[in-house]
Amino acid sequence: MNKTILELNDIVKTFPGVLALNGINFNLRSGEVHAICGENGAGKSTLMKVVCGVHKPDSGEMTVNGKKESFANPMEAYSKGVSIIFQETSLFEEMTILDNLFLGHEVTKKIGPLSIIDYAAMEKQAKEIFKRLNTEIDLGAQIKTLGMAQKQMVEIAKALTFNANIIIFDEPTASLTEREVTALFKIINSLKAEGLGIVYISHRMEEIFQICDRVTVVRDGQYISTKNIKETNKDELVADMVGRKMGAYYPKAETPIGEEFFRVEHYYDEGFLEDINFGLRKGEILGFAGLAGAGRTELMTSICGFTPKAMGKVILEGKEIEIKNYKDAMANGIVYVSEDRGKYGLIVDMSIEQNITLPQIHKFADKMGIIKTEKETEIGNAYIKEIGIKAPDSEFMVANLSGGNQQKVAVSKALALQPKILILDEPTRGVDVNAKAEIHKIISDLTLKGLTIIMISSELPELIGMCDRICVMKDGYIAGSFEREEVTQEKILALALESKKQNVVGV
């Protein structure tokens, strides 16, 4: 225990035109969880890809379990006890769990001159590993039938089939529920107790202080600091990450709140939503809290016409409106920004300007249907300046932007439609602490310009810091609501976890 099992010295890695890693140092001990923090693009994932053989460093040394190593590919890293679990798993969806576990290093046995796969031996080993992880799972199930938490468990088990003693987790909780996060942390603590070394990459500060022993900060590809968790705090880490002391994390502007101008009444969708009633006042930020599966996203996507219309009324500015599809929602000034910007919000292989103008591309075409690119460029550059997208120009590809700047493009795309109501679903998911503060500032500034916002977030401090009111959903209904001055995390959780439906007052 506490022996150094991974050491990196002066690691340098360049890509065309980019110095991604500039003399990075890092070490991992057995029996510890060591976090790596930094803004999007700081070099965290690149460094770990160097460790696992995805990238070859230009210079520097790596020592693994006392030996100098330089892996040619991830399989070689696996064979030497180093495993990485990416945010997006690397499993083969059509194959079974058992086949994925031993792919490329199947257990074989001899029958005469032939070597055949020994499924019985693999199954026995796999069952022992999952028992060690305190997890029951059908080894014959296909990966595509599993949820994200189960897929991660398979990835961990796969690492253990190689007898890995170094496991790297890259944003492991981004797609997990709170219950699944708790289960994952139990697994990590059990692996730590066995003497494994865990590298933990995350933007979520509360997780780092909950699960980690040490934390290393990188910024702009450079090593900044390594600290014991018990001897530091969030403000110190953030200052190291961004190179300065941060201002307010939640810069909520005090805006005048007008009269109610939007209302949803007796909104009902069997199996998903149960008698939803809420109003929205001009210029406010209305938050929606709740555990995973509470129905927050389902409610908003239904209102916006992405799913078949539920029963009930949607009233805007005193008139009942009918929304059959998202085109109707946009025409009425209701615009939705998805929690999954990569899947539903952006086309990352297109430019910033093309993404921003795409929902209203007909406005940028002449009578022949030919796009007027100069008008696209004008709009794109305007939003780069207004929203603060960090890019050289509007023709820059979205795929090459950091997560925070991609989110700014998604918001710009919505704002270009000039909405009356902007619905933001998990607006800061997967972005670093500095980008979060920037996005919060953008949201606050939008209300000063008269925009009304609905915000869904799984981060209670974010909701409490940014919203004028918060509705709490559970099992498809609104369990209650709180005004800004009375809300606390404890009150929100009490409603979210309440087993019986509450009488809703003032929603």
C-alpha positions as CSV (number, residue, x, y, z in Angstrom):
1,M,0.0,0.0,0.0
2,N,1.1,3.6,-0.7
3,K,3.8,2.4,-3.1
4,T,4.1,4.5,-6.3
5,I,2.7,2.4,-9.2
6,L,2.5,5.1,-11.9
7,E,4.9,7.9,-12.4
8,L,5.0,10.4,-15.3
9,N,7.9,12.8,-15.8
10,D,8.0,15.8,-18.2
11,I,5.5,14.3,-20.6
12,V,5.2,16.4,-23.8
13,K,2.7,15.8,-26.5
14,T,2.0,18.0,-29.6
15,F,-0.7,17.9,-32.3
16,P,-0.5,19.9,-35.5
17,G,-0.4,23.5,-34.2
18,V,-1.2,22.6,-30.6
19,L,1.1,22.0,-27.6
20,A,-1.3,19.7,-25.7
21,L,1.0,18.6,-22.9
22,N,4.0,20.6,-21.8
23,G,6.2,18.9,-19.3
24,I,3.4,17.2,-17.2
25,N,4.4,15.4,-14.0
26,F,2.1,13.0,-12.1
27,N,2.3,10.0,-9.8
28,L,-0.2,7.5,-8.4
29,R,0.1,5.3,-5.3
30,S,-1.4,2.0,-4.7
31,G,-4.5,2.2,-2.5
32,E,-5.4,5.8,-3.4
33,V,-7.9,7.7,-5.6
34,H,-6.0,10.5,-7.3
35,A,-8.1,13.2,-9.1
36,I,-7.0,15.1,-12.1
37,C,-8.7,18.5,-12.5
38,G,-8.6,21.2,-15.1
39,E,-10.8,23.1,-17.6
40,N,-12.0,21.6,-20.8
41,G,-9.0,21.4,-23.1
42,A,-6.5,21.5,-20.2
43,G,-5.0,18.2,-21.2
44,K,-6.4,15.7,-18.7
45,S,-7.8,13.2,-21.1
46,T,-4.9,13.6,-23.5
47,L,-2.5,12.8,-20.6
48,M,-4.4,9.6,-19.8
49,K,-4.5,8.6,-23.4
50,V,-0.7,8.8,-23.4
51,V,-0.6,6.6,-20.3
52,C,-2.8,4.0,-22.1
53,G,-1.1,3.9,-25.4
54,V,-3.8,5.8,-27.4
55,H,-1.2,8.6,-28.0
56,K,2.5,8.3,-28.1
57,P,4.3,11.2,-26.2
58,D,6.9,13.3,-28.0
59,S,9.2,13.1,-25.0
60,G,9.2,12.3,-21.3
61,E,9.2,9.1,-19.2
62,M,6.6,6.8,-17.8
63,T,7.1,4.2,-15.1
64,V,4.5,1.6,-14.4
65,N,4.8,-0.8,-11.5
66,G,8.6,0.0,-11.3
67,K,9.4,-0.4,-14.9
68,K,9.9,2.1,-17.7
69,E,7.1,1.7,-20.2
70,S,5.8,3.1,-23.5
71,F,2.7,1.4,-24.7
72,A,2.0,1.0,-28.4
73,N,-1.8,0.6,-27.9
74,P,-4.4,0.1,-25.2
75,M,-4.2,-3.7,-25.3
76,E,-0.6,-3.5,-24.4
77,A,-1.4,-1.2,-21.5
78,Y,-4.1,-3.7,-20.4
79,S,-1.5,-6.5,-20.4
80,K,0.7,-4.4,-18.1
81,G,-2.1,-3.7,-15.6
82,V,-3.3,-0.3,-16.8
83,S,-6.9,0.2,-17.8
84,I,-9.0,3.3,-18.8
85,I,-12.8,3.6,-18.6
86,F,-13.9,6.4,-20.9
87,Q,-17.1,8.4,-20.5
88,E,-18.3,6.6,-23.7
89,T,-17.7,2.9,-23.2
90,S,-15.6,0.9,-25.7
91,L,-17.7,-2.2,-25.5
92,F,-19.1,-4.1,-28.6
93,E,-22.9,-3.6,-28.4
94,E,-23.9,-6.8,-30.3
95,M,-21.6,-9.1,-28.3
96,T,-22.3,-10.7,-24.9
97,I,-20.9,-9.5,-21.6
98,L,-18.7,-12.6,-21.4
99,D,-17.3,-12.2,-24.9
100,N,-16.5,-8.5,-24.2
101,L,-14.7,-9.3,-21.0
102,F,-12.2,-11.6,-22.6
103,L,-12.0,-10.1,-26.1
104,G,-8.5,-10.4,-27.4
105,H,-7.3,-12.5,-24.4
106,E,-9.7,-15.4,-24.4
107,V,-8.9,-18.3,-22.1
108,T,-8.2,-21.4,-24.2
109,K,-7.7,-25.1,-23.6
110,K,-6.1,-27.9,-25.6
111,I,-8.1,-30.7,-27.2
112,G,-5.4,-32.8,-29.0
113,P,-3.4,-30.5,-31.3
114,L,-6.2,-27.8,-31.2
115,S,-6.7,-24.8,-29.0
116,I,-10.3,-23.8,-28.4
117,I,-11.9,-21.2,-26.2
118,D,-12.6,-22.4,-22.7
119,Y,-16.0,-20.8,-22.0
120,A,-16.4,-22.6,-18.7
121,A,-13.1,-21.2,-17.4
122,M,-14.0,-17.7,-18.6
123,E,-17.5,-17.9,-17.0
124,K,-16.0,-19.1,-13.7
125,Q,-13.5,-16.2,-13.7
126,A,-16.1,-13.7,-14.7
127,K,-18.5,-14.8,-11.9
128,E,-15.7,-14.5,-9.4
129,I,-14.9,-10.9,-10.6
130,F,-18.5,-9.8,-10.4
131,K,-18.9,-11.4,-7.0
132,R,-15.8,-9.3,-6.0
133,L,-17.7,-6.3,-7.3
134,N,-20.8,-7.3,-5.4
135,T,-22.7,-7.3,-8.7
136,E,-25.1,-9.8,-10.2
137,I,-25.3,-9.8,-14.0
138,D,-26.3,-12.1,-16.8
139,L,-23.1,-13.0,-18.6
140,G,-25.0,-14.0,-21.7
141,A,-26.8,-10.6,-22.1
142,Q,-25.8,-8.4,-25.0
143,I,-24.2,-5.1,-24.2
144,K,-26.9,-3.1,-26.0
145,T,-29.4,-4.3,-23.4
146,L,-27.5,-2.7,-20.5
147,G,-27.8,0.7,-18.9
148,M,-24.8,3.0,-18.6
149,A,-24.1,2.0,-15.0
150,Q,-24.0,-1.7,-15.9
151,K,-21.8,-1.0,-18.9
152,Q,-19.3,0.7,-16.6
153,M,-19.4,-2.3,-14.3
154,V,-18.6,-4.5,-17.3
155,E,-15.6,-2.2,-18.2
156,I,-14.3,-2.4,-14.6
157,A,-14.7,-6.2,-14.7
158,K,-12.9,-6.3,-18.1
159,A,-10.0,-4.4,-16.5
160,L,-9.9,-7.0,-13.7
161,T,-9.7,-9.9,-16.1
162,F,-6.2,-8.4,-17.0
163,N,-5.4,-8.2,-13.3
164,A,-5.2,-4.4,-13.7
165,N,-3.9,-2.5,-10.6
166,I,-4.3,0.9,-12.2
167,I,-7.7,2.0,-13.4
168,I,-8.5,5.4,-14.9
169,F,-12.0,6.8,-14.8
170,D,-12.7,9.6,-17.3
171,E,-15.9,11.5,-16.2
172,P,-17.4,8.3,-14.9
173,T,-20.6,9.8,-13.4
174,A,-21.7,12.1,-16.3
175,S,-24.5,9.7,-17.3
176,L,-25.3,8.1,-14.0
177,T,-28.2,8.7,-11.5
178,E,-27.4,9.6,-7.9
179,R,-28.1,6.0,-6.9
180,E,-25.7,4.6,-9.5
181,V,-23.1,7.1,-8.5
182,T,-23.3,5.8,-4.9
183,A,-22.9,2.3,-6.1
184,L,-19.9,3.2,-8.3
185,F,-18.2,4.9,-5.3
186,K,-18.7,1.8,-3.2
187,I,-16.9,-0.2,-6.0
188,I,-14.1,2.4,-6.2
189,N,-13.6,2.3,-2.4
190,S,-13.5,-1.5,-2.4
191,L,-10.9,-1.5,-5.2
192,K,-8.9,1.1,-3.3
193,A,-9.0,-1.2,-0.2
194,E,-7.6,-4.0,-2.3
195,G,-4.6,-1.8,-3.1
196,L,-5.5,-0.7,-6.7
197,G,-4.6,2.8,-7.7
198,I,-7.5,4.9,-9.2
199,V,-7.1,8.0,-11.4
200,Y,-10.3,10.0,-11.3
201,I,-11.1,12.7,-13.9
202,S,-14.1,14.8,-13.2
203,H,-15.5,18.3,-13.3
204,R,-17.7,17.7,-10.3
205,M,-16.0,19.2,-7.3
206,E,-18.3,17.6,-4.7
207,E,-17.3,14.2,-6.0
208,I,-13.6,14.9,-5.9
209,F,-13.9,15.9,-2.2
210,Q,-16.0,12.9,-1.5
211,I,-14.0,10.1,-3.1
212,C,-10.4,11.3,-3.7
213,D,-7.3,11.3,-1.6
214,R,-5.1,13.7,-3.7
215,V,-5.8,16.0,-6.6
216,T,-3.5,17.2,-9.4
217,V,-4.4,20.3,-11.4
218,V,-3.4,20.9,-15.0
219,R,-3.9,24.1,-16.9
220,D,-3.3,24.7,-20.6
221,G,-1.3,21.5,-20.9
222,Q,1.0,22.3,-17.9
223,Y,1.3,20.8,-14.4
224,I,0.1,23.3,-11.8
225,S,-0.2,21.6,-8.4
226,T,-0.8,18.4,-6.4
227,K,-2.6,18.6,-3.0
228,N,-4.0,16.4,-0.4
229,I,-7.8,16.7,-0.5
230,K,-7.9,17.3,3.3
231,E,-5.5,20.2,3.0
232,T,-7.3,22.2,0.2
233,N,-10.8,23.5,-0.7
234,K,-12.9,24.2,-3.8
235,D,-11.8,27.8,-4.1
236,E,-8.1,26.9,-4.1
237,L,-8.6,24.2,-6.8
238,V,-10.7,26.6,-9.0
239,A,-8.0,29.3,-8.7
240,D,-5.4,26.8,-9.8
241,M,-7.6,25.6,-12.7
242,V,-8.4,29.0,-14.1
243,G,-5.2,30.9,-13.0
244,R,-7.0,33.4,-10.9
245,K,-9.6,33.7,-8.1
246,M,-13.1,33.2,-9.4
247,G,-15.9,35.7,-8.9
248,A,-19.4,34.5,-8.1
249,Y,-20.2,31.0,-9.2
250,Y,-23.9,31.9,-9.6
251,P,-24.0,35.6,-10.7
252,K,-27.8,35.9,-10.4
253,A,-29.0,39.3,-11.6
254,E,-31.9,40.9,-9.7
255,T,-34.4,41.3,-12.4
256,P,-38.0,42.6,-12.1
257,I,-40.4,39.7,-12.3
258,G,-43.6,40.5,-14.3
259,E,-47.0,38.9,-14.5
260,E,-47.7,35.3,-15.4
261,F,-47.8,34.9,-19.1
262,F,-47.4,31.2,-19.7
263,R,-49.3,28.4,-18.0
264,V,-49.6,24.6,-18.2
265,E,-52.8,23.2,-16.8
266,H,-53.8,19.6,-16.1
267,Y,-51.1,18.2,-18.4
268,Y,-51.3,14.5,-18.5
269,D,-49.6,11.7,-20.3
270,E,-50.3,8.2,-19.1
271,G,-47.2,6.4,-17.8
272,F,-45.1,9.6,-17.8
273,L,-46.9,12.7,-16.5
274,E,-49.6,13.1,-14.0
275,D,-51.8,16.3,-13.8
276,I,-49.0,18.8,-14.2
277,N,-49.9,22.5,-13.3
278,F,-47.4,25.4,-13.3
279,G,-47.2,29.0,-14.3
280,L,-44.3,31.1,-15.6
281,R,-43.8,34.8,-14.9
282,K,-42.2,37.2,-17.4
283,G,-38.5,37.6,-16.8
284,E,-38.0,34.9,-14.2
285,I,-35.9,31.8,-14.1
286,L,-38.1,28.8,-13.1
287,G,-36.1,25.7,-12.1
288,F,-37.1,22.1,-12.2
289,A,-35.5,19.7,-9.7
290,G,-36.0,16.0,-9.2
291,L,-34.2,12.7,-9.2
292,A,-33.3,10.9,-12.4
293,G,-36.6,9.6,-14.0
294,A,-38.8,12.2,-12.2
295,G,-40.1,13.3,-15.6
296,R,-38.5,16.8,-16.0
297,T,-37.1,16.3,-19.5
298,E,-40.2,14.3,-20.5
299,L,-42.4,17.2,-19.5
300,M,-40.4,19.8,-21.4
301,T,-40.0,17.7,-24.6
302,S,-43.7,17.0,-24.5
303,I,-44.6,20.7,-24.2
304,C,-42.3,21.4,-27.1
305,G,-43.9,18.8,-29.4
306,F,-41.0,16.3,-29.6
307,T,-43.3,13.6,-28.3
308,P,-47.0,12.9,-29.0
309,K,-49.1,15.6,-27.4
310,A,-50.3,14.9,-23.8
311,M,-53.7,15.9,-22.7
312,G,-54.1,19.3,-21.0
313,K,-53.8,23.0,-21.8
314,V,-50.8,25.1,-22.8
315,I,-51.6,28.8,-22.4
316,L,-49.4,31.6,-23.7
317,E,-50.2,35.3,-23.2
318,G,-53.8,34.4,-22.3
319,K,-54.5,32.2,-25.3
320,E,-54.5,28.4,-25.5
321,I,-52.0,27.2,-28.1
322,E,-51.7,23.9,-29.8
323,I,-48.2,22.4,-30.3
324,K,-48.2,19.4,-32.5
325,N,-44.4,19.4,-33.2
326,Y,-41.3,21.4,-32.4
327,K,-41.9,23.7,-35.4
328,D,-45.1,24.9,-33.7
329,A,-43.2,25.4,-30.4
330,M,-40.6,27.6,-32.2
331,A,-43.3,29.5,-34.0
332,N,-44.8,30.4,-30.6
333,G,-41.5,31.4,-29.2
334,I,-40.8,28.3,-27.1
335,V,-37.2,27.0,-27.7
336,Y,-35.6,24.0,-26.1
337,V,-31.8,23.3,-25.6
338,S,-31.3,19.6,-25.0
339,E,-29.2,18.1,-22.2
340,D,-27.4,16.0,-24.9
341,R,-25.9,18.7,-27.1
342,G,-23.9,16.1,-29.1
343,K,-26.9,14.0,-30.0
344,Y,-29.7,16.4,-30.2
345,G,-28.3,20.0,-30.0
346,L,-25.4,20.3,-32.5
347,I,-24.0,18.9,-35.7
348,V,-20.4,18.9,-34.6
349,D,-18.9,18.4,-38.0
350,M,-20.4,21.7,-39.2
351,S,-19.3,25.2,-38.4
352,I,-20.5,27.5,-35.7
353,E,-22.4,29.7,-38.1
354,Q,-24.0,26.7,-39.8
355,N,-25.2,25.3,-36.4
356,I,-26.6,28.6,-35.3
357,T,-28.6,29.3,-38.4
358,L,-29.7,25.7,-39.2
359,P,-33.2,25.9,-37.5
360,Q,-34.1,28.9,-39.7
361,I,-31.9,28.2,-42.8
362,H,-34.8,29.2,-45.1
363,K,-34.2,32.8,-44.0
364,F,-30.7,32.7,-45.3
365,A,-31.5,31.4,-48.8
366,D,-32.4,33.3,-51.9
367,K,-35.3,32.4,-54.2
368,M,-33.2,29.7,-55.9
369,G,-32.6,28.1,-52.5
370,I,-28.9,29.1,-52.5
371,I,-27.6,29.9,-49.0
372,K,-26.3,33.4,-48.5
373,T,-23.2,32.5,-46.6
374,E,-22.2,36.1,-45.9
375,K,-25.5,36.5,-43.8
376,E,-24.7,33.3,-42.0
377,T,-21.2,34.6,-41.2
378,E,-22.6,37.9,-39.9
379,I,-25.0,36.1,-37.5
380,G,-22.3,33.6,-36.4
381,N,-19.8,36.3,-35.6
382,A,-22.4,38.4,-33.8
383,Y,-23.1,35.5,-31.4
384,I,-19.4,34.7,-31.0
385,K,-19.1,38.2,-29.7
386,E,-22.3,38.4,-27.7
387,I,-22.1,35.0,-26.0
388,G,-18.3,34.9,-25.7
389,I,-17.6,31.7,-27.8
390,K,-13.9,31.2,-27.9
391,A,-13.2,30.6,-31.5
392,P,-11.1,32.4,-34.2
393,D,-14.2,32.9,-36.4
394,S,-17.7,31.6,-37.1
395,E,-16.5,29.2,-39.7
396,F,-14.6,27.2,-37.0
397,M,-15.8,23.6,-36.7
398,V,-17.9,22.9,-33.6
399,A,-16.1,19.5,-33.1
400,N,-12.9,21.5,-32.3
401,L,-14.5,23.5,-29.5
402,S,-14.3,22.7,-25.8
403,G,-17.4,21.4,-24.1
404,G,-18.2,24.8,-22.6
405,N,-17.9,26.6,-26.0
406,Q,-20.1,23.9,-27.7
407,Q,-22.7,24.6,-25.1
408,K,-22.5,28.3,-25.9
409,V,-23.1,27.5,-29.5
410,A,-26.2,25.5,-28.6
411,V,-27.5,28.4,-26.6
412,S,-26.7,30.8,-29.5
413,K,-28.6,28.6,-31.8
414,A,-31.7,28.9,-29.6
415,L,-31.3,32.6,-29.1
416,A,-31.1,33.2,-32.8
417,L,-34.7,32.1,-32.9
418,Q,-35.6,35.1,-30.6
419,P,-37.6,33.0,-28.1
420,K,-40.1,34.2,-25.6
421,I,-39.3,31.2,-23.4
422,L,-35.9,29.5,-23.4
423,I,-35.9,26.0,-21.9
424,L,-32.4,24.9,-20.8
425,D,-32.0,21.2,-19.9
426,E,-28.8,20.6,-17.9
427,P,-27.2,23.7,-19.3
428,T,-23.8,23.1,-17.7
429,R,-23.5,19.3,-17.9
430,G,-20.0,18.2,-18.8
431,V,-18.4,21.6,-18.8
432,D,-15.6,22.8,-16.5
433,V,-16.1,25.2,-13.5
434,N,-15.0,28.3,-15.4
435,A,-17.3,27.6,-18.3
436,K,-20.1,27.0,-15.9
437,A,-19.6,30.4,-14.3
438,E,-19.6,31.9,-17.8
439,I,-22.8,30.1,-18.8
440,H,-24.4,31.2,-15.6
441,K,-23.5,34.8,-16.4
442,I,-25.0,34.5,-19.9
443,I,-28.2,33.1,-18.4
444,S,-28.4,35.9,-15.9
445,D,-27.7,38.6,-18.6
446,L,-30.5,37.1,-20.7
447,T,-33.1,37.8,-18.0
448,L,-31.9,41.4,-17.8
449,K,-32.8,41.6,-21.5
450,G,-36.4,40.4,-20.7
451,L,-36.0,36.7,-21.6
452,T,-37.9,34.1,-19.5
453,I,-36.1,30.9,-18.8
454,I,-37.0,27.4,-17.6
455,M,-33.9,25.5,-16.2
456,I,-33.7,21.8,-15.6
457,S,-30.6,20.8,-13.5
458,S,-29.5,17.8,-11.4
459,E,-27.1,20.2,-9.5
460,L,-29.1,21.6,-6.6
461,P,-26.6,24.4,-5.9
462,E,-27.0,25.6,-9.5
463,L,-30.8,25.7,-9.2
464,I,-30.7,27.4,-5.8
465,G,-28.1,29.9,-7.0
466,M,-29.7,30.8,-10.3
467,C,-33.5,30.4,-10.0
468,D,-36.3,32.7,-8.8
469,R,-38.6,29.6,-8.1
470,I,-38.0,25.9,-8.1
471,C,-40.5,23.2,-8.9
472,V,-39.7,19.7,-7.6
473,M,-40.8,16.7,-9.7
474,K,-41.3,13.1,-8.6
475,D,-42.6,10.2,-10.6
476,G,-44.2,12.4,-13.3
477,Y,-45.9,15.0,-11.1
478,I,-44.9,18.2,-9.4
479,A,-44.5,17.5,-5.7
480,G,-44.2,21.1,-4.7
481,S,-42.4,24.4,-5.3
482,F,-40.3,27.0,-3.5
483,E,-39.6,30.6,-3.8
484,R,-35.9,31.7,-4.0
485,E,-35.8,33.1,-0.4
486,E,-37.1,29.9,1.2
487,V,-35.4,27.1,-0.7
488,T,-32.7,24.8,0.6
489,Q,-31.1,21.6,-0.7
490,E,-32.7,19.7,2.2
491,K,-36.2,20.9,1.4
492,I,-35.8,20.0,-2.3
493,L,-34.5,16.5,-1.4
494,A,-37.3,15.9,1.1
495,L,-39.9,16.5,-1.6
496,A,-38.0,14.6,-4.3
497,L,-37.7,11.6,-2.0
498,E,-41.2,11.8,-0.5
499,S,-43.1,8.6,-1.1
500,K,-46.5,10.1,-1.2
501,K,-47.9,12.9,-3.5
502,Q,-48.0,16.3,-1.8
503,N,-50.7,19.0,-2.1
504,V,-49.1,21.5,-4.4
505,V,-49.6,25.1,-3.4
506,G,-48.5,28.1,-5.4
507,V,-47.1,26.3,-8.4
